[in-house]
């Protein structure tokens, strides 16, 4: 389940995974069994809202032949936004430089885990010395803070729109929260 959540929103942007989910749902001929056995598993793992939204998305846009009401409670706007997110970040797993923005990703991490934790995590990821020498890791947040300050100043000179990326990151974090996968 965690792999499913990760692959949709962090690695592949999900069209194939959504179609895999659709095939999984359609392979169970008894919709009541899906609702009584599988849906509680999704809910137990924090993916209940995502499963309902995906079910409604597959039913509405990809022709999943469902009669069950288990996915009807999903929000229409969130369903549409999920489809737009998947198509915007698509291209079958290859990184799209126009969609992926580091500041947007950092903002989402700050909103989820807090500022210090996000700095620490990014510092370890961005500096091989912290990966190689564990005793240096307590200083990773400081390294990352100065790195962001330097990159921010350079971005101002290049006239990049950091506020747009920050705002976009907040919107995505809110969207993921509505899906129940924060």
GILINTA-V884312 format. One record per backbone hydrogen bond with DSSP energy under -0.5 kcal/mol. NH is the residue of the N-H (numbers start at 1). CO is the residue of the C=O. If there is no record, write none. Layout:
nh:NH co:CO
nh:NH co:CO
This chain:
nh:5 co:1
nh:6 co:2
nh:7 co:3
nh:8 co:4
nh:9 co:5
nh:10 co:6
nh:11 co:6
nh:12 co:7
nh:13 co:7
nh:14 co:7
nh:18 co:14
nh:19 co:15
nh:20 co:16
nh:21 co:17
nh:22 co:18
nh:23 co:19
nh:24 co:20
nh:25 co:21
nh:26 co:22
nh:27 co:23
nh:28 co:25
nh:29 co:27
nh:31 co:29
nh:34 co:30
nh:35 co:31
nh:36 co:32
nh:37 co:33
nh:38 co:33
nh:38 co:34
nh:39 co:34
nh:41 co:37
nh:42 co:38
nh:43 co:39
nh:44 co:40
nh:45 co:41
nh:46 co:43
nh:47 co:42
nh:48 co:42
nh:50 co:179
nh:51 co:47
nh:52 co:48
nh:53 co:49
nh:54 co:50
nh:55 co:51
nh:56 co:52
nh:57 co:53
nh:58 co:54
nh:59 co:55
nh:60 co:56
nh:61 co:57
nh:62 co:57
nh:62 co:58
nh:64 co:58
nh:66 co:64
nh:72 co:69
nh:73 co:69
nh:74 co:71
nh:79 co:75
nh:80 co:76
nh:81 co:77
nh:82 co:78
nh:83 co:79
nh:84 co:80
nh:85 co:81
nh:86 co:82
nh:87 co:83
nh:88 co:84
nh:89 co:85
nh:90 co:87
nh:93 co:12
nh:93 co:90
nh:94 co:91
nh:97 co:95
nh:99 co:96
nh:100 co:96
nh:105 co:101
nh:106 co:102
nh:107 co:103
nh:108 co:104
nh:109 co:105
nh:110 co:106
nh:111 co:107
nh:112 co:108
nh:113 co:109
nh:114 co:109
nh:114 co:110
nh:118 co:114
nh:119 co:115
nh:120 co:116
nh:121 co:117
nh:122 co:118
nh:123 co:119
nh:124 co:120
nh:125 co:121
nh:126 co:122
nh:127 co:123
nh:130 co:127
nh:131 co:127
nh:132 co:128
nh:133 co:129
nh:134 co:132
nh:136 co:133
nh:137 co:134
nh:139 co:136
nh:140 co:137
nh:143 co:139
nh:144 co:140
nh:145 co:141
nh:146 co:142
nh:147 co:143
nh:148 co:144
nh:149 co:145
nh:150 co:146
nh:151 co:147
nh:152 co:148
nh:153 co:149
nh:154 co:150
nh:155 co:151
nh:156 co:152
nh:157 co:153
nh:158 co:154
nh:159 co:155
nh:159 co:156
nh:160 co:155
nh:162 co:160
nh:165 co:161
nh:166 co:162
nh:167 co:163
nh:168 co:164
nh:169 co:165
nh:170 co:166
nh:171 co:167
nh:172 co:168
nh:173 co:169
nh:174 co:170
nh:175 co:171
nh:176 co:172
nh:177 co:173
nh:178 co:174
nh:179 co:175
nh:180 co:176
nh:180 co:177
nh:181 co:176
